[in-house]
Amino acid sequence: MKLATIHSELNPWDARIVCNLLRSEGMAATLLGEHHATADLLVSPALGGVRVQVPAEQAEAARALVARWQSGEFGRALEDQMKDEAP
C-alpha cells in the first residue's frame, strides 16, 4: 500500500490530533517520525517534523478534512451546539 504524506507538524501531540481526526472518519492514518520527536523535540524539524500519512487513495479526502479542521469549522459547530444546549 502506497502512503501519502498529507500533513506535518513539529509537535507530535498536534500530529496525533490530526491523525485521530482522520481515523475518526474511517481513514487509515498513521504517523511517521513521532517517536523521534517525542524522544528529542529539537530533532523534529531536522527530520521534517511528524508526518501524517494515509493510503494514497484517501489523500484527497484527508487533505480536505484537515483543511476543514484548520479553518475552524469544527470549533464553530461545537460552539453552536453548546449554545443550543445551554439552559
C-alpha positions in Angstrom: 0.0 0.0 0.0 1.4 3.4 -1.0 1.2 6.1 1.6 0.9 9.8 1.0 2.0 12.5 3.5 -0.9 14.9 3.8 0.2 17.0 6.8 3.1 17.6 9.1 3.6 19.1 12.5 6.7 19.9 14.6 4.8 19.0 17.7 4.0 15.3 18.0 0.8 15.9 20.0 -0.6 18.2 17.3 0.1 15.5 14.7 -1.7 12.9 16.9 -4.8 15.2 17.0 -4.8 15.3 13.2 -4.2 11.6 12.9 -7.1 10.8 15.3 -9.4 13.2 13.4 -8.7 11.3 10.2 -9.2 7.9 12.0 -12.5 9.1 13.4 -13.7 9.5 9.8 -12.6 5.9 8.9 -9.3 6.8 7.3 -6.2 4.6 7.9 -4.0 7.4 9.1 -0.5 6.7 10.6 2.3 8.9 11.9 5.9 8.9 10.7 8.6 10.4 12.9 6.5 10.6 16.1 9.0 8.6 18.2 11.9 10.8 17.1 10.0 13.9 18.1 8.9 12.6 21.5 12.4 11.4 22.3 14.1 14.7 21.3 11.7 17.5 20.3 14.6 19.6 18.9 15.5 17.0 16.3 11.9 17.0 14.9 12.4 20.0 12.5 15.6 18.5 11.1 13.7 15.3 10.2 10.8 17.1 8.6 8.5 17.0 11.7 5.9 14.4 12.4 4.2 13.4 9.2 0.6 12.3 9.0 0.2 9.7 6.3 -2.8 8.0 4.7 -3.2 5.5 1.9 -2.7 7.3 -1.4 -6.3 6.7 -2.5 -7.5 8.6 0.7 -5.1 11.5 0.4 -7.5 14.0 -1.3 -10.3 13.4 1.2 -7.9 13.5 4.1 -6.4 16.9 2.9 -10.0 18.3 2.6 -10.9 17.1 6.1 -7.7 18.7 7.6 -8.4 21.9 5.7 -11.9 22.0 7.3 -10.4 21.5 10.7 -7.8 24.2 10.2 -10.5 26.6 9.0 -12.2 26.3 12.4 -15.3 24.7 11.0 -15.5 22.0 13.7 -14.9 24.5 16.5 -17.7 26.7 15.2 -20.0 23.7 15.0 -19.2 22.8 18.6 -19.8 26.4 19.8 -23.2 26.4 18.0 -24.1 23.0 19.6 -23.2 24.3 23.1 -25.3 27.4 22.6 -28.3 25.3 21.6 -27.9 23.1 24.7 -27.4 26.0 27.1 -30.2 26.4 29.7 
